[in-house]
Amino acid sequence: ADNLADLPQVCDVGCKRNSQGYQETWRGYKLHLDCADGDIPVSAILSSASLHDSQAAIPLAQMTAGRIRNLYDLMDSAYDAPQIATFARQLGHVPLIDPNPRRGEKRELDPAAKVRFRERSTAERVNSNLLDNFGGTFVRVRGALKVMCHLMFGVLALAAVQLFRLLP
């Protein structure tokens, strides 16, 4: 799905393994965020809850490339697909994707890439901050447009707070 119009935006059921290894399910939508250093959200896509994160990677990268110039694409192992890495290189980025053990081969990031990859926690902090402090946990509207509007108000407020923190 290279086009945003190709991504499903219907309310359905999603599931994911949490950090403790337990499966969590939810009904609704999923917000995919692309963030810059400094915990600043740059782009967002709303999709059906069941869409795998990797399916939004290329459209999200296209959207971000139209807004800012970035050098690296840091992604966790869910995004370990040759097509995603190739697309990142076509944009002139260095893809730093955590190797996924499901592929069978043992691969490691080189030492310099490991240091840069530590910034991957930016995405986790932004998602957590949006959920805990900017209205992402309790969305009380129905329909993809209303849900996206609700979440984008939170993303806008979060971006403003993070930008103010960069001021001297």
DSSP file with accessible surface (Angstrom, degrees, kcal/mol):
  #  RESIDUE AA STRUCTURE BP1 BP2  ACC     N-H-->O    O-->H-N    N-H-->O    O-->H-N    TCO  KAPPA ALPHA  PHI   PSI    X-CA   Y-CA   Z-CA
    1    1 A A              0   0   51      0, 0.0    57,-0.1     0, 0.0     6,-0.0   0.000 360.0 360.0 360.0  91.0    0.0    0.0    0.0
    2    2 A D        +     0   0   94     56,-0.1     2,-0.4    57,-0.1    60,-0.1   0.574 360.0  66.7 -85.0  -9.9    2.0    2.9   -1.3
    3    3 A N  S >  S-     0   0   90      1,-0.1     3,-1.6     0, 0.0     4,-0.4  -0.912  77.8-135.3-117.0 140.4   -1.0    5.2   -1.2
    4    4 A L  G >  S+     0   0   75     -2,-0.4     3,-1.4     1,-0.3    -1,-0.1   0.846 106.4  62.3 -60.1 -33.0   -2.8    6.5    1.8
    5    5 A A  G 3  S+     0   0   85      1,-0.3    -1,-0.3    -3,-0.0    -3,-0.0   0.747  96.6  60.3 -66.0 -20.3   -6.1    5.8    0.1
    6    6 A D  G <  S+     0   0  104     -3,-1.6    -1,-0.3     2,-0.1    -2,-0.2   0.619  84.0  95.0 -80.9 -14.6   -5.2    2.1    0.0
    7    7 A L  S <  S-     0   0   11     -3,-1.4     2,-0.1    -4,-0.4    39,-0.1  -0.652  82.1-117.6 -81.8 130.7   -5.0    1.8    3.8
    8    8 A P        -     0   0   58      0, 0.0    40,-2.3     0, 0.0    43,-0.1  -0.407  27.8-176.0 -68.2 139.6   -8.1    0.5    5.4
    9    9 A Q        +     0   0   95     38,-0.3     2,-0.3    -2,-0.1   135,-0.3  -0.302  36.9 123.4-130.4  48.6   -9.8    2.9    7.8
   10   10 A V        -     0   0   91    133,-0.1     2,-0.5   134,-0.1    39,-0.5  -0.831  69.5-103.0-108.7 151.2  -12.7    0.9    9.3
   11   11 A C        +     0   0   55     -2,-0.3     2,-0.2    37,-0.1    18,-0.2  -0.582  65.1 134.0 -70.9 118.4  -13.3    0.2   12.9
   12   12 A D  E     -A   28   0A  43     16,-1.9    16,-3.2    -2,-0.5     2,-0.4  -0.796  55.0 -69.4-148.7-164.7  -12.2   -3.3   13.6
   13   13 A V  E     -A   27   0A  88     -2,-0.2     2,-0.3    14,-0.2    14,-0.2  -0.815  39.9-173.9-105.5 133.0  -10.2   -5.4   16.0
   14   14 A G  E     -A   26   0A   2     12,-2.7    12,-2.0    -2,-0.4     2,-0.3  -0.849   2.5-166.5-117.7 156.1   -6.5   -5.3   16.4
   15   15 A C  E     +A   25   0A  73     -2,-0.3     2,-0.3    34,-0.3    10,-0.2  -0.990  10.1 167.7-142.6 152.0   -4.1   -7.4   18.5
   16   16 A K  E     -A   24   0A 109      8,-2.1     8,-3.4    -2,-0.3     2,-0.5  -0.981  36.4-111.4-158.0 149.8   -0.5   -7.1   19.6
   17   17 A R  E     -A   23   0A 160     -2,-0.3     6,-0.2     6,-0.2     5,-0.0  -0.763  36.2-141.5 -86.4 131.3    1.9   -8.7   22.0
   18   18 A N    >   -     0   0   36      4,-3.0     3,-2.1    -2,-0.5    -1,-0.0  -0.198  34.8 -87.0 -83.6-179.1    2.9   -6.3   24.8
   19   19 A S  T 3  S+     0   0  114      1,-0.3    -1,-0.1     2,-0.1    -2,-0.0   0.725 129.1  55.0 -65.6 -19.1    6.4   -6.0   26.3
   20   20 A Q  T 3  S-     0   0  132      2,-0.1    -1,-0.3     0, 0.0     3,-0.1   0.442 120.7-107.5 -90.6  -1.0    5.6   -8.8   28.8
   21   21 A G  S <  S+     0   0   40     -3,-2.1     2,-0.3     1,-0.3    -2,-0.1   0.475  75.9 133.4  91.3   2.4    4.6  -11.2   25.9
   22   22 A Y        -     0   0  166      1,-0.0    -4,-3.0    -5,-0.0     2,-0.4  -0.654  58.9-117.1 -88.4 145.1    0.9  -11.1   26.5
   23   23 A Q  E     -A   17   0A 112     -2,-0.3     2,-0.4    -6,-0.2    -6,-0.2  -0.649  30.1-166.6 -82.8 128.8   -1.6  -10.6   23.7
   24   24 A E  E     -A   16   0A 102     -8,-3.4    -8,-2.1    -2,-0.4     2,-0.3  -0.916   1.7-166.3-112.9 141.6   -3.7   -7.4   23.9
   25   25 A T  E     +A   15   0A  96     -2,-0.4     2,-0.3   -10,-0.2   -10,-0.2  -0.927   8.7 173.4-124.6 153.2   -6.7   -6.8   21.8
   26   26 A W  E     -A   14   0A  82    -12,-2.0   -12,-2.7    -2,-0.3     2,-0.5  -0.978  25.3-128.6-151.8 159.8   -8.7   -3.6   21.1
   27   27 A R  E    S+A   13   0A 196     -2,-0.3     2,-0.4   -14,-0.2   -14,-0.2  -0.942  70.5  36.2-113.2 131.5  -11.5   -2.4   18.9
   28   28 A G  E    S-A   12   0A   9    -16,-3.2   -16,-1.9    -2,-0.5    21,-1.5  -0.976  91.2 -31.1 142.2-124.3  -11.2    0.7   16.9
   29   29 A Y  E     -B   48   0B  44     -2,-0.4     2,-0.4    19,-0.2    19,-0.2  -0.697  40.7-130.0-130.7 176.3   -8.3    2.3   15.0
   30   30 A K  E     -B   47   0B  32     17,-2.6    17,-2.6    -2,-0.2     2,-0.6  -1.000  12.2-146.6-135.4 133.4   -4.6    2.6   15.1
   31   31 A L  E     -B   46   0B  30     -2,-0.4     2,-0.5    15,-0.2    15,-0.2  -0.893  10.8-159.1-101.2 123.4   -2.6    5.8   14.8
   32   32 A H  E     -B   45   0B   8     13,-3.2    13,-2.1    -2,-0.6     2,-0.4  -0.901  14.1-167.6-101.4 125.2    0.8    5.5   13.1
   33   33 A L  E     -B   44   0B  26     -2,-0.5     2,-0.5    11,-0.2    11,-0.2  -0.904  18.0-158.0-117.6 144.6    3.3    8.3   14.0
   34   34 A D  E     -B   43   0B  38      9,-2.4     8,-3.4    -2,-0.4     9,-1.6  -0.988  24.7-168.5-115.3 126.6    6.6    9.4   12.5
   35   35 A C  E     -B   41   0B  29     -2,-0.5     2,-0.2     6,-0.3    88,-0.1  -0.895  13.7-144.8-123.7 149.0    8.6   11.4   15.0
   36   36 A A  E >>  -B   40   0B  31      4,-3.1     4,-1.4    -2,-0.3     3,-0.7  -0.573  46.0 -72.2-100.7 167.3   11.8   13.5   14.8
   37   37 A D  T 34 S+     0   0   84      1,-0.2    -1,-0.2    -2,-0.2     3,-0.2  -0.241 119.8  47.8 -54.2 147.7   14.5   13.9   17.4
   38   38 A G  T 34 S-     0   0   32      1,-0.2    -1,-0.2    -3,-0.1   127,-0.1   0.579 127.6 -84.2  89.9  10.7   13.2   15.9   20.4
   39   39 A D  T <4 S+     0   0   25     -3,-0.7    -2,-0.2     1,-0.2    -1,-0.2   0.875  81.6 153.7  59.5  41.4   10.0   13.8   20.6
   40   40 A I  E  <  -B   36   0B  27     -4,-1.4    -4,-3.1    -3,-0.2    -1,-0.2  -0.890  41.9-134.6-105.6 116.6    8.3   15.9   17.9
   41   41 A P  E     +B   35   0B  13      0, 0.0    -6,-0.3     0, 0.0     3,-0.1  -0.500  27.5 173.5 -68.5 135.6    5.6   14.2   15.9
   42   42 A V  E     +     0   0B  26     -8,-3.4     2,-0.3     1,-0.4    -7,-0.2   0.753  59.9  11.1-111.8 -41.8    6.0   15.0   12.2
   43   43 A S  E     -B   34   0B   3     -9,-1.6    -9,-2.4     2,-0.0    -1,-0.4  -0.976  58.9-168.0-141.7 154.0    3.4   12.8   10.4
   44   44 A A  E     -B   33   0B   9     -2,-0.3     2,-0.4   -11,-0.2   -11,-0.2  -0.998   4.4-172.4-146.1 143.5    0.4   10.7   11.3
   45   45 A I  E     -B   32   0B   7    -13,-2.1   -13,-3.2    -2,-0.3     2,-0.4  -0.999  14.2-147.7-133.6 134.7   -1.8    8.1    9.6
   46   46 A L  E     +B   31   0B   2     -2,-0.4     2,-0.3   -15,-0.2   -15,-0.2  -0.866  28.6 163.9-100.9 133.3   -5.0    6.6   11.0
   47   47 A S  E     -B   30   0B   0    -17,-2.6   -17,-2.6    -2,-0.4   -38,-0.3  -0.864  44.7 -71.0-137.3 174.5   -5.7    3.0   10.0
   48   48 A S  E >   -B   29   0B   1    -40,-2.3     3,-1.4    -2,-0.3   -19,-0.2  -0.351  47.8-116.7 -61.6 149.7   -7.9    0.1   10.9
   49   49 A A  T 3  S+     0   0    1    -21,-1.5   -34,-0.3   -39,-0.5   -20,-0.1   0.813 112.4  58.0 -61.7 -28.6   -6.8   -1.6   14.2
   50   50 A S  T 3  S+     0   0   70    -22,-0.2    -1,-0.3   -36,-0.2     2,-0.2   0.607  77.7 110.9 -81.5 -10.2   -6.0   -4.8   12.4
   51   51 A L  S <  S-     0   0   22     -3,-1.4     2,-0.1   -43,-0.1    -4,-0.1  -0.456  74.4-119.1 -68.0 130.4   -3.5   -3.3    9.9
   52   52 A H    >>  -     0   0   99     -2,-0.2     3,-1.7     1,-0.1     4,-0.5  -0.451  20.4-121.2 -68.5 141.8    0.1   -4.4   10.6
   53   53 A D  G >4 S+     0   0   22      1,-0.3     3,-1.5     2,-0.2     4,-0.5   0.852 109.5  62.0 -52.2 -39.0    2.4   -1.5   11.4
   54   54 A S  G >> S+     0   0   23      1,-0.3     3,-0.9    24,-0.2     4,-0.5   0.787  91.9  66.1 -63.5 -25.3    4.7   -2.3    8.5
   55   55 A Q  G <4 S+     0   0   92     -3,-1.7    -1,-0.3     1,-0.2    -2,-0.2   0.741 103.1  46.4 -69.8 -20.9    1.9   -1.7    6.0
   56   56 A A  G <X S+     0   0    1     -3,-1.5     4,-2.3    -4,-0.5    -1,-0.2   0.513  89.6  89.6 -95.3  -5.4    1.8    2.0    7.0
   57   57 A A  H <> S+     0   0   12     -3,-0.9     4,-2.4    -4,-0.5     5,-0.2   0.918  87.7  43.5 -62.4 -48.0    5.6    2.5    6.9
   58   58 A I  H  X S+     0   0   27     -4,-0.5     4,-2.4     2,-0.2     5,-0.2   0.956 116.1  45.5 -69.7 -48.0    6.0    3.4    3.2
   59   59 A P  H  > S+     0   0    3      0, 0.0     4,-2.2     0, 0.0    -1,-0.2   0.911 114.9  49.8 -60.8 -37.1    3.0    5.9    3.0
   60   60 A L  H  X S+     0   0   15     -4,-2.3     4,-2.5     2,-0.2    -2,-0.2   0.918 110.0  50.0 -66.8 -40.0    4.2    7.4    6.3
   61   61 A A  H  X S+     0   0   12     -4,-2.4     4,-2.6    -5,-0.2    -1,-0.2   0.896 109.9  51.7 -64.8 -38.4    7.7    7.8    5.0
   62   62 A Q  H  X S+     0   0   82     -4,-2.4     4,-1.3     2,-0.2    -1,-0.2   0.925 110.6  48.1 -62.1 -44.7    6.4    9.5    1.9
   63   63 A M  H  < S+     0   0   38     -4,-2.2     4,-0.4     1,-0.2     3,-0.4   0.934 113.7  46.3 -62.5 -45.8    4.4   11.9    3.9
   64   64 A T  H >X S+     0   0    3     -4,-2.5     4,-2.7     1,-0.2     3,-1.9   0.908 106.6  58.0 -65.4 -41.0    7.3   12.8    6.2
   65   65 A A  H 3< S+     0   0   37     -4,-2.6    -1,-0.2     1,-0.3    -2,-0.2   0.810 103.5  54.7 -61.3 -28.0    9.7   13.2    3.2
   66   66 A G  T 3< S+     0   0   71     -4,-1.3    -1,-0.3    -3,-0.4    -2,-0.2   0.588 116.2  38.0 -78.4 -10.0    7.4   15.8    1.9
   67   67 A R  T <4 S+     0   0  145     -3,-1.9     2,-0.3    -4,-0.4    -2,-0.2   0.767 122.3   9.1-109.9 -40.4    7.6   17.8    5.1
   68   68 A I     <  -     0   0   66     -4,-2.7     2,-0.6     2,-0.0    -1,-0.3  -0.916  65.9-115.6-137.6 167.8   11.1   17.5    6.5
   69   69 A R        +     0   0  226     -2,-0.3     2,-0.3    -3,-0.1    -4,-0.1  -0.940  40.7 171.5-107.2 117.2   14.6   16.4    5.5
   70   70 A N        -     0   0   30     -2,-0.6     3,-0.1     1,-0.1   -34,-0.0  -0.886  27.9-156.6-124.5 158.1   15.7   13.5    7.6
   71   71 A L  S    S+     0   0  104     -2,-0.3    23,-2.9     1,-0.1     2,-0.3   0.711  72.9  43.4-104.4 -28.2   18.8   11.3    7.3
   72   72 A Y  E     -c   94   0C  93     21,-0.2     2,-0.5    23,-0.0    -1,-0.1  -0.912  55.4-154.8-123.9 149.0   17.8    8.1    9.2
   73   73 A D  E     -c   95   0C  12     21,-2.3    23,-3.3    -2,-0.3     2,-0.6  -0.966  18.7-165.7-118.8 109.2   14.7    5.9    9.5
   74   74 A L  E     +c   96   0C  37     -2,-0.5     2,-0.3    21,-0.2    23,-0.2  -0.869  17.3 164.6 -99.5 123.6   14.7    4.1   12.8
   75   75 A M  E     -c   97   0C  26     21,-2.4    23,-2.4    -2,-0.6    45,-0.1  -0.983  32.6-120.3-140.5 149.4   12.3    1.2   13.1
   76   76 A D    >   -     0   0   42     -2,-0.3     3,-2.0    21,-0.2    24,-0.1  -0.159  48.9 -83.9 -80.3-178.3   11.7   -1.7   15.3
   77   77 A S  G >  S+     0   0   36      1,-0.3     3,-1.6     2,-0.2    23,-0.2   0.681 119.7  74.3 -66.7 -16.9   11.8   -5.3   14.2
   78   78 A A  G 3  S+     0   0   24      1,-0.3    -1,-0.3    21,-0.1   -24,-0.2   0.756  97.1  51.4 -64.9 -20.9    8.2   -5.3   13.0
   79   79 A Y  G <  S+     0   0   36     -3,-2.0     2,-2.0    19,-0.1    -1,-0.3   0.265  73.1 126.3 -98.8  10.9    9.4   -3.2   10.0
   80   80 A D    <   +     0   0   13     -3,-1.6    -3,-0.1    18,-0.2     3,-0.1  -0.501  34.7 126.9 -75.9  82.8   12.2   -5.6    9.0
   81   81 A A    >>  -     0   0   17     -2,-2.0     4,-1.9     1,-0.1     3,-0.6  -0.997  64.1-130.4-138.5 137.6   11.2   -6.1    5.4
   82   82 A P  H 3> S+     0   0   78      0, 0.0     4,-2.7     0, 0.0     5,-0.2   0.859 107.2  58.2 -57.2 -34.3   13.5   -5.6    2.4
   83   83 A Q  H 3> S+     0   0  127      1,-0.2     4,-2.2     2,-0.2     5,-0.1   0.882 106.4  48.1 -65.1 -37.5   10.8   -3.4    0.6
   84   84 A I  H <> S+     0   0   12     -3,-0.6     4,-2.3     2,-0.2    -1,-0.2   0.934 113.1  46.7 -69.7 -44.8   10.8   -0.9    3.5
   85   85 A A  H  X S+     0   0   14     -4,-1.9     4,-2.2     2,-0.2    -2,-0.2   0.919 112.7  50.4 -63.3 -41.4   14.6   -0.7    3.7
   86   86 A T  H  X S+     0   0   65     -4,-2.7     4,-2.1    -5,-0.2    -1,-0.2   0.922 110.2  49.7 -62.8 -43.3   14.8   -0.3   -0.1
   87   87 A F  H  X S+     0   0   30     -4,-2.2     4,-1.4     1,-0.2    -1,-0.2   0.909 108.4  52.9 -63.5 -41.4   12.2    2.5    0.0
   88   88 A A  H  <>S+     0   0    1     -4,-2.3     5,-2.5     1,-0.2     3,-0.4   0.924 109.5  49.1 -59.9 -42.2   14.1    4.3    2.7
   89   89 A R  H ><5S+     0   0  149     -4,-2.2     3,-1.6     1,-0.2    -1,-0.2   0.880 105.4  57.4 -65.3 -37.0   17.3    4.2    0.6
   90   90 A Q  H 3<5S+     0   0  143     -4,-2.1    -1,-0.2     1,-0.3    -2,-0.2   0.810 104.4  53.1 -62.9 -28.8   15.4    5.6   -2.4
   91   91 A L  T 3<5S-     0   0   56     -4,-1.4    -1,-0.3    -3,-0.4    -2,-0.2   0.484 124.3-107.7 -80.8  -5.4   14.4    8.6   -0.2
   92   92 A G  T < 5S+     0   0   60     -3,-1.6     2,-0.2     1,-0.3    -3,-0.2   0.661  77.6 132.1  86.3  17.9   18.1    9.1    0.5
   93   93 A H      < -     0   0   17     -5,-2.5    -1,-0.3    -6,-0.2   -21,-0.2  -0.628  61.2-122.2 -99.4 160.4   17.8    7.8    4.1
   94   94 A V  E     -c   72   0C  70    -23,-2.9   -21,-2.3    -2,-0.2     2,-0.6  -0.903  29.3-141.8 -97.8 112.5   19.8    5.3    6.1
   95   95 A P  E     -c   73   0C  22      0, 0.0     2,-0.6     0, 0.0   -21,-0.2  -0.678  18.4-175.0 -79.5 121.5   17.4    2.6    7.3
   96   96 A L  E     +c   74   0C  12    -23,-3.3   -21,-2.4    -2,-0.6     2,-0.5  -0.896  16.0 168.9-114.0  95.4   18.2    1.4   10.8
   97   97 A I  E     -c   75   0C  15     -2,-0.6   -21,-0.2   -23,-0.2   -20,-0.1  -0.948  39.0-118.8-115.6 124.9   15.8   -1.4   11.3
   98   98 A D        -     0   0   63    -23,-2.4   -18,-0.2    -2,-0.5   -19,-0.1  -0.419  41.0-109.8 -59.9 123.5   16.1   -3.8   14.3
   99   99 A P        -     0   0   22      0, 0.0   -22,-0.2     0, 0.0    -1,-0.1  -0.343  27.5-132.3 -60.3 134.5   16.7   -7.2   12.8
  100  100 A N    >   -     0   0   23    -23,-0.2     3,-1.6     1,-0.1     5,-0.2  -0.789   3.1-147.1 -90.9 125.2   13.7   -9.5   13.3
  101  101 A P  G >  S+     0   0  107      0, 0.0     3,-1.9     0, 0.0    -1,-0.1   0.708  89.5  78.7 -65.6 -15.3   14.6  -13.0   14.7
  102  102 A R  G 3  S+     0   0  145      1,-0.3    -2,-0.0     2,-0.1     0, 0.0   0.727  78.9  70.3 -66.0 -19.5   11.7  -14.6   12.7
  103  103 A R  G <  S-     0   0  100     -3,-1.6     2,-0.5     2,-0.2    -1,-0.3   0.566 102.8-131.1 -75.4  -8.4   13.8  -14.4    9.6
  104  104 A G  S <  S+     0   0   71     -3,-1.9     2,-0.3     1,-0.2    -1,-0.1  -0.074  73.6 101.4  89.9 -37.0   16.1  -17.1   11.0
  105  105 A E  S    S-     0   0  116     -2,-0.5     2,-0.7    -5,-0.2    -1,-0.2  -0.616  73.2-126.0 -86.8 142.1   19.4  -15.5   10.3
  106  106 A K        +     0   0  176     -2,-0.3     2,-0.4    -3,-0.1    -1,-0.0  -0.784  39.2 169.1 -88.5 112.7   21.3  -13.8   13.2
  107  107 A R        -     0   0   92     -2,-0.7     2,-0.3    -7,-0.0    -2,-0.0  -0.958  14.2-165.6-124.4 147.5   22.0  -10.2   12.2
  108  108 A E        -     0   0  120     -2,-0.4     2,-0.2   -10,-0.1   -10,-0.0  -0.949  25.5-112.5-128.8 150.6   23.3   -7.3   14.3
  109  109 A L        -     0   0   34     -2,-0.3   -13,-0.0     1,-0.1   -11,-0.0  -0.534  42.3-105.0 -74.3 148.3   23.5   -3.6   13.7
  110  110 A D     >  -     0   0   95     -2,-0.2     4,-2.4     1,-0.1     5,-0.2  -0.291  38.1 -99.6 -69.7 162.1   27.0   -2.3   13.4
  111  111 A P  H  > S+     0   0  107      0, 0.0     4,-1.7     0, 0.0     5,-0.1   0.878 122.6  48.0 -55.2 -41.9   28.3   -0.3   16.4
  112  112 A A  H  > S+     0   0   73      1,-0.2     4,-2.0     2,-0.2     5,-0.2   0.916 112.3  49.6 -66.3 -40.1   27.6    3.2   14.9
  113  113 A A  H  > S+     0   0    8      1,-0.2     4,-2.8     2,-0.2    -1,-0.2   0.881 106.8  56.2 -65.7 -37.1   24.1    2.1   13.9
  114  114 A K  H  X S+     0   0   92     -4,-2.4     4,-1.0     2,-0.2    -1,-0.2   0.909 106.5  50.1 -60.4 -41.3   23.5    0.8   17.5
  115  115 A V  H >< S+     0   0   81     -4,-1.7     3,-0.7     1,-0.2     4,-0.3   0.946 114.8  42.5 -63.5 -47.8   24.3    4.1   19.0
  116  116 A R  H >< S+     0   0   64     -4,-2.0     3,-1.8     1,-0.2    -2,-0.2   0.875 106.8  63.1 -66.3 -35.5   22.0    6.0   16.6
  117  117 A F  H >< S+     0   0   34     -4,-2.8     3,-2.6     1,-0.3    -1,-0.2   0.768  83.7  77.0 -64.1 -22.2   19.3    3.3   17.0
  118  118 A R  G X< S+     0   0  168     -4,-1.0     3,-1.2    -3,-0.7    -1,-0.3   0.771  82.0  68.5 -59.0 -23.7   19.0    4.2   20.7
  119  119 A E  G X  S+     0   0   75     -3,-1.8     3,-2.3    -4,-0.3     4,-0.3   0.560  72.4  92.0 -71.2  -6.8   17.0    7.2   19.6
  120  120 A R  G X>  +     0   0   32     -3,-2.6     3,-1.2     1,-0.3     4,-0.8   0.785  67.2  76.3 -58.3 -23.4   14.3    4.8   18.6
  121  121 A S  H <> S+     0   0   48     -3,-1.2     4,-2.7     1,-0.3    -1,-0.3   0.718  75.2  80.0 -64.2 -14.8   12.9    5.3   22.1
  122  122 A T  H <> S+     0   0    6     -3,-2.3     4,-2.6     1,-0.2    -1,-0.3   0.936  91.3  49.6 -54.5 -48.3   11.6    8.7   20.8
  123  123 A A  H <> S+     0   0   23     -3,-1.2     4,-2.5    -4,-0.3    -1,-0.2   0.909 110.9  49.2 -60.9 -40.9    8.6    6.9   19.1
  124  124 A E  H  X S+     0   0  101     -4,-0.8     4,-2.4     1,-0.2    -1,-0.2   0.913 112.0  48.5 -65.9 -41.2    7.8    5.0   22.3
  125  125 A R  H  X S+     0   0  106     -4,-2.7     4,-2.9     2,-0.2     5,-0.2   0.916 112.0  48.7 -65.0 -42.3    7.9    8.2   24.4
  126  126 A V  H  X S+     0   0    2     -4,-2.6     4,-2.7    -5,-0.2     5,-0.2   0.946 113.1  46.8 -64.6 -46.9    5.7   10.1   21.9
  127  127 A N  H  X S+     0   0   56     -4,-2.5     4,-2.3    -5,-0.2    -2,-0.2   0.932 115.0  46.9 -60.4 -44.6    3.1    7.4   21.8
  128  128 A S  H  X S+     0   0   56     -4,-2.4     4,-3.1    -5,-0.2     5,-0.3   0.924 112.6  49.1 -63.4 -44.0    3.1    7.0   25.6
  129  129 A N  H  X>S+     0   0   34     -4,-2.9     4,-2.7     2,-0.2     5,-0.7   0.905 110.6  50.9 -63.4 -41.5    2.9   10.8   26.1
  130  130 A L  H  X5S+     0   0    9     -4,-2.7     6,-2.2    -5,-0.2     4,-1.1   0.934 115.3  42.8 -61.9 -43.5    0.0   11.0   23.6
  131  131 A L  H  <5S+     0   0   85     -4,-2.3     6,-0.9     5,-0.2     4,-0.2   0.932 122.7  36.3 -67.7 -45.7   -1.9    8.2   25.4
  132  132 A D  H  <5S+     0   0  110     -4,-3.1    -2,-0.2    -5,-0.2    -3,-0.2   0.830 133.8  14.6 -80.8 -33.4   -1.2    9.4   28.9
  133  133 A N  H  <5S+     0   0  110     -4,-2.7    -3,-0.2    -5,-0.3    -2,-0.1   0.530 119.8  51.5-124.5 -10.1   -1.3   13.2   28.7
  134  134 A F  S  <<S-     0   0   46     -4,-1.1    24,-0.1    -5,-0.7    23,-0.1  -0.032 109.9 -91.4-130.0  34.1   -2.9   14.3   25.4
  135  135 A G  S    S+     0   0   38     -4,-0.2    -4,-0.2    19,-0.1    -3,-0.1   0.602  84.4 124.9  79.4  14.1   -6.2   12.5   25.1
  136  136 A G        +     0   0   12     -6,-2.2    -5,-0.2    -7,-0.2     3,-0.2   0.700  66.9  58.0 -80.9 -17.2   -5.1    9.4   23.2
  137  137 A T  S    S+     0   0   72     -6,-0.9     2,-0.8    -7,-0.3    -1,-0.2   0.928 107.9  39.6 -79.5 -45.4   -6.5    6.8   25.7
  138  138 A F        +     0   0  137     -7,-0.2     2,-0.6     2,-0.0    -1,-0.2  -0.832  64.6 174.7-114.1  96.2  -10.1    7.7   25.8
  139  139 A V        -     0   0   46     -2,-0.8     8,-0.1    -3,-0.2    -3,-0.1  -0.898   5.7-176.0-100.4 118.5  -11.5    8.6   22.4
  140  140 A R        +     0   0  197     -2,-0.6     2,-0.3     2,-0.1    -1,-0.1  -0.110  51.2  86.6-111.4  34.8  -15.3    9.2   22.7
  141  141 A V        -     0   0   59      2,-0.1     2,-0.4     5,-0.0    -2,-0.1  -0.875  65.2-132.9-126.6 163.2  -16.2    9.8   19.1
  142  142 A R        +     0   0  222     -2,-0.3     4,-0.3  -114,-0.0    -2,-0.1  -0.904  60.5  45.8-118.8 148.3  -17.1    7.4   16.3
  143  143 A G  S  > S-     0   0   35     -2,-0.4     4,-2.6     3,-0.1     5,-0.2   0.199  82.4 -95.5  98.3 142.8  -15.9    7.3   12.7
  144  144 A A  H  > S+     0   0   19   -135,-0.3     4,-2.8     1,-0.2     5,-0.2   0.878 120.6  51.0 -58.9 -42.4  -12.4    7.6   11.2
  145  145 A L  H  > S+     0   0  153      1,-0.2     4,-2.3     2,-0.2    -1,-0.2   0.921 113.6  43.9 -64.3 -43.3  -12.6   11.3   10.5
  146  146 A K  H  > S+     0   0  136     -4,-0.3     4,-2.6     2,-0.2    -1,-0.2   0.900 114.2  49.9 -69.1 -39.4  -13.7   12.2   14.0
  147  147 A V  H  X S+     0   0    9     -4,-2.6     4,-2.7     2,-0.2     5,-0.2   0.940 111.9  48.3 -63.4 -45.8  -11.2    9.9   15.7
  148  148 A M  H  X S+     0   0   47     -4,-2.8     4,-2.8    -5,-0.2    -2,-0.2   0.921 111.4  50.4 -61.4 -42.2   -8.4   11.4   13.5
  149  149 A C  H  X S+     0   0   64     -4,-2.3     4,-1.8    -5,-0.2    -2,-0.2   0.944 111.1  48.6 -60.6 -47.7   -9.5   14.9   14.4
  150  150 A H  H  X S+     0   0   59     -4,-2.6     4,-1.3     1,-0.2    -2,-0.2   0.939 115.3  44.1 -56.8 -49.1   -9.6   14.0   18.2
  151  151 A L  H  X S+     0   0   15     -4,-2.7     4,-2.5     1,-0.2    -1,-0.2   0.875 108.9  56.7 -67.8 -36.5   -6.1   12.5   18.0
  152  152 A M  H  X S+     0   0   70     -4,-2.8     4,-2.9     2,-0.2    -1,-0.2   0.828 100.9  57.5 -68.4 -29.7   -4.6   15.2   15.9
  153  153 A F  H  X S+     0   0  142     -4,-1.8     4,-2.3     2,-0.2    -1,-0.2   0.927 110.3  45.4 -61.7 -41.5   -5.6   17.8   18.5
  154  154 A G  H  X S+     0   0    7     -4,-1.3     4,-2.7     2,-0.2    -2,-0.2   0.915 112.7  49.6 -65.8 -41.6   -3.5   15.8   20.9
  155  155 A V  H  X S+     0   0   12     -4,-2.5     4,-2.8     2,-0.2    -2,-0.2   0.921 111.0  50.4 -64.0 -41.7   -0.7   15.5   18.4
  156  156 A L  H  X S+     0   0  118     -4,-2.9     4,-2.4     2,-0.2    -2,-0.2   0.937 112.5  45.8 -62.4 -45.8   -0.7   19.2   17.8
  157  157 A A  H  X S+     0   0   42     -4,-2.3     4,-2.4     2,-0.2    -2,-0.2   0.922 113.4  49.7 -63.8 -42.6   -0.6   20.0   21.5
  158  158 A L  H  X S+     0   0    2     -4,-2.7     4,-2.5     1,-0.2    -2,-0.2   0.923 110.6  49.9 -62.5 -43.9    2.1   17.5   22.1
  159  159 A A  H  X S+     0   0   15     -4,-2.8     4,-2.5     1,-0.2    -1,-0.2   0.917 110.3  51.0 -61.3 -41.7    4.2   18.9   19.2
  160  160 A A  H  X S+     0   0   39     -4,-2.4     4,-2.5     2,-0.2    -2,-0.2   0.933 110.3  48.7 -62.6 -44.8    3.8   22.5   20.6
  161  161 A V  H  X S+     0   0   51     -4,-2.4     4,-1.6     1,-0.2    -1,-0.2   0.936 112.9  47.8 -60.4 -45.4    4.9   21.4   24.0
  162  162 A Q  H  X S+     0   0   11     -4,-2.5     4,-0.7     1,-0.2    -1,-0.2   0.890 111.3  50.3 -66.6 -37.7    8.0   19.6   22.6
  163  163 A L  H >X S+     0   0   90     -4,-2.5     3,-1.0     1,-0.2     4,-0.5   0.903 108.1  53.0 -66.3 -40.2    8.9   22.6   20.4
  164  164 A F  H >< S+     0   0  146     -4,-2.5     3,-1.1     1,-0.2    -1,-0.2   0.854 102.0  60.1 -62.4 -32.4    8.6   25.0   23.4
  165  165 A R  H 3< S+     0   0  172     -4,-1.6    -1,-0.2     1,-0.2    -2,-0.2   0.734  98.5  58.7 -67.4 -21.4   11.0   22.7   25.3
  166  166 A L  H << S+     0   0  109     -3,-1.0    -1,-0.2    -4,-0.7    -2,-0.2   0.648  84.8 100.7 -81.2 -15.7   13.6   23.4   22.6
  167  167 A L    <<        0   0  107     -3,-1.1    -3,-0.0    -4,-0.5     0, 0.0  -0.406 360.0 360.0 -69.8 147.6   13.6   27.1   23.2
  168  168 A P              0   0  175      0, 0.0    -1,-0.1     0, 0.0    -2,-0.1  -0.244 360.0 360.0 -71.6 360.0   16.4   28.6   25.2
